[in-house]
Amino acid sequence: MTQERLTLRKIREILRLKEAGLSNRAIARACKISNSTVGGYLRRVQAAGLHWPLPEGLSEDELFQKLFPETGRGSTSGQPLPNWEEVRQELKKKG
């Protein structure tokens, strides 16, 4: 299931509260999100080399591009896709 992206306002609030010295759990309660989401965003911010305060001209799309860089398109598992026609024929069989 795909996770919904947080708004720029909420990401800024996470960074501001972390800079103020709050724990991840306290930030999660204040922002009404899960503790693991706070930790995940803080790891992504650190990996992107960002810190509080965020640059002024940084748009929401640019921020998400930095936090969630695309690694590539296509199949990530490296396994070939099944022959869907064969799968359909097998599912049509009784039993």
trRosetta pair geometry for C-beta under 8 A, 3 or more apart (Angstrom, degrees):
i j d omega theta_ij theta_ji phi_ij phi_ji
3 37 8.0 178 -170 -111 141 107
5 64 6.3 -1 -149 -115 145 133
6 10 4.4 -109 177 82 110 128
6 11 5.5 131 104 -53 120 85
6 14 7.9 36 139 -18 162 133
6 33 7.1 -11 -99 -94 125 156
6 37 7.4 124 -53 170 128 122
6 41 6.9 -19 25 -88 146 144
7 10 4.8 95 57 6 79 99
7 11 7.2 -145 96 -3 42 86
7 60 7.5 -46 -164 -130 59 132
8 11 5.7 -54 -146 38 35 111
8 12 6.2 38 154 -20 67 105
8 60 4.3 -105 -50 -102 126 96
8 63 6.1 114 -114 43 100 156
9 12 5.8 -55 -150 37 28 112
9 13 6.4 30 151 -21 63 107
10 13 5.4 -51 -147 35 34 114
10 14 6.5 41 151 -23 65 99
10 31 5.7 102 -154 -158 96 122
10 33 7.2 94 -179 -32 133 139
11 14 5.6 -47 -151 30 34 113
11 15 6.6 30 152 -13 64 104
11 41 6.2 -144 -124 -171 87 138
11 45 7.8 157 -173 -76 104 121
11 63 6.8 147 91 156 159 142
11 67 7.9 -100 -135 -62 147 159
12 15 5.9 -58 -151 40 32 109
12 16 6.1 33 153 -22 67 109
12 54 6.3 -91 -106 6 91 128
13 16 5.6 -52 -141 37 31 112
13 17 6.2 28 160 -15 65 108
13 30 7.5 -148 157 119 118 112
13 31 5.7 146 106 -95 127 112
14 17 6.2 -61 -148 40 25 106
14 18 6.3 23 156 -18 63 110
14 27 5.7 77 -134 178 69 131
14 31 6.3 -8 -73 -52 82 160
14 38 5.9 -173 -139 -135 120 82
14 41 5.7 33 118 99 166 138
14 42 6.9 -131 153 -64 119 85
15 18 5.8 -57 -145 37 30 111
15 19 6.3 31 156 -20 65 107
15 42 8.0 155 -91 -105 65 77
15 45 6.5 177 -90 -143 109 165
15 50 7.9 -67 -110 126 145 108
15 51 7.6 149 -161 -175 122 35
15 52 4.2 163 153 -73 107 110
15 53 7.9 122 121 -118 128 36
15 54 6.9 99 71 -42 165 98
16 19 5.8 -56 -151 36 29 112
16 20 6.5 28 149 -19 63 108
16 52 5.9 155 -83 -141 46 143
17 20 5.4 -54 -148 36 35 114
17 22 4.6 -37 167 38 93 134
17 26 7.3 -155 168 108 125 96
17 27 4.6 147 105 -109 138 98
17 30 6.2 165 -109 68 157 151
17 31 7.7 -133 7 -39 153 109
18 21 7.8 85 177 -46 31 13
18 22 6.5 -86 -90 57 34 81
18 24 7.9 22 -99 -85 101 63
18 27 6.3 2 -61 -77 77 149
18 42 6.3 142 -95 -110 160 122
18 52 7.2 162 69 -17 94 139
19 52 4.3 -97 -49 67 141 148
22 26 4.2 -120 -175 89 107 126
22 27 5.2 132 109 -55 122 83
22 30 7.4 -5 166 -3 165 141
23 26 4.7 95 53 7 78 101
23 27 7.0 -142 95 -4 41 87
24 27 5.6 -55 -147 38 33 112
24 28 6.2 38 152 -24 66 105
24 35 5.4 85 131 -159 105 84
24 38 4.6 156 -161 104 89 130
24 39 5.4 23 -144 -63 151 84
24 42 7.2 -100 -103 -2 108 148
25 28 5.5 -50 -146 33 32 114
25 29 6.5 32 155 -17 64 102
25 35 5.3 -8 -96 -108 65 119
26 29 5.8 -52 -150 36 32 110
26 30 6.3 30 153 -18 65 109
27 30 5.7 -58 -146 39 31 110
27 31 6.0 7 163 0 68 114
27 38 4.9 128 95 -137 118 145
28 31 6.4 -67 -138 50 24 94
28 32 7.9 98 166 -80 54 5
28 33 5.6 -106 -144 79 71 66
28 34 6.0 -25 -149 156 126 17
28 35 4.4 -66 -46 -80 163 56
28 37 7.1 121 -116 56 101 92
28 38 4.9 -106 -68 -21 88 135
29 32 7.4 20 -173 -74 28 45
31 38 7.3 139 46 -85 135 107
33 37 4.6 -89 154 76 116 141
33 38 6.4 138 93 -50 111 84
34 37 4.6 101 61 0 83 103
34 38 7.3 -144 99 -4 49 83
35 38 5.8 -52 -156 32 36 113
35 39 6.5 32 150 -14 66 107
36 39 5.6 -53 -147 40 36 112
36 40 6.1 41 153 -24 67 106
37 40 5.6 -53 -145 36 30 114
37 41 6.4 26 158 -14 64 106
38 41 6.2 -60 -150 39 27 105
38 42 6.3 24 155 -17 64 110
39 42 5.7 -58 -145 38 30 110
39 43 6.4 31 156 -19 65 105
40 43 5.9 -55 -150 35 29 110
40 44 6.4 26 154 -16 64 107
41 44 5.6 -54 -146 39 34 112
41 45 6.2 38 154 -23 67 104
41 67 7.3 -9 -142 -154 72 137
42 45 5.6 -49 -144 34 32 113
42 46 6.4 32 155 -18 63 105
43 46 5.8 -56 -149 38 30 110
43 47 6.2 29 154 -17 66 108
44 47 5.7 -55 -143 39 31 111
44 48 6.2 27 156 -17 65 109
44 67 4.4 56 150 -158 127 87
44 68 7.2 -9 -153 -61 141 62
45 48 5.8 -60 -147 40 28 108
45 50 4.9 -85 -165 68 80 106
45 51 7.5 118 157 -82 108 38
45 67 6.8 -15 -73 -107 56 102
46 49 7.7 41 177 -70 32 27
46 50 7.8 -92 -70 51 21 67
48 66 4.4 84 -153 156 135 100
48 67 5.7 -59 -45 -86 148 51
50 54 6.3 7 -173 -114 118 84
50 63 7.9 55 -95 -138 164 85
50 66 6.7 94 -42 130 125 142
54 58 5.4 -93 156 48 110 144
54 63 7.2 0 -159 -104 145 122
55 58 4.6 104 72 -30 91 110
58 62 5.4 -132 -159 87 70 123
58 63 5.5 82 158 -63 112 94
59 62 4.7 94 54 9 79 103
59 63 6.9 -140 94 -7 41 88
60 63 5.7 -54 -149 35 31 114
60 64 6.5 25 156 -13 65 106
61 64 5.9 -57 -147 40 31 106
61 65 6.3 36 152 -24 65 106
62 65 5.5 -52 -148 34 32 115
62 66 6.6 29 153 -16 64 104
63 66 5.9 -58 -154 37 31 108
63 67 6.2 19 154 -11 68 111
64 67 5.6 -57 -135 45 35 106
64 68 5.6 -17 177 30 73 108
65 68 7.1 -70 -120 63 17 70
65 69 6.9 52 171 -95 57 61
66 69 7.1 -4 -148 -58 22 89
70 73 7.5 12 169 -57 124 70
71 76 7.8 67 84 -116 123 113
72 76 7.8 139 76 -98 98 82
75 78 6.6 167 119 -56 107 20
75 79 6.9 -123 167 54 137 58
75 81 7.1 -145 -77 -52 141 91
81 84 7.8 -20 149 -40 107 92
82 86 7.2 -115 165 64 96 107
82 87 5.6 71 129 -47 131 126
83 86 4.2 55 94 11 109 113
83 87 6.8 166 90 -14 58 85
84 87 5.3 -51 -146 37 40 116
84 88 6.2 45 154 -23 69 102
85 88 5.7 -51 -149 34 31 113
85 89 6.5 32 152 -18 63 105
86 89 5.7 -54 -148 36 33 111
86 90 6.3 34 154 -19 66 106
87 90 5.8 -56 -149 36 31 111
87 91 6.4 26 155 -16 65 108
88 91 5.9 -58 -148 38 30 109
88 92 6.5 35 152 -26 63 105
89 92 5.7 -53 -152 27 32 115
89 93 7.4 44 150 -32 60 95
90 93 6.0 -43 -165 11 38 115
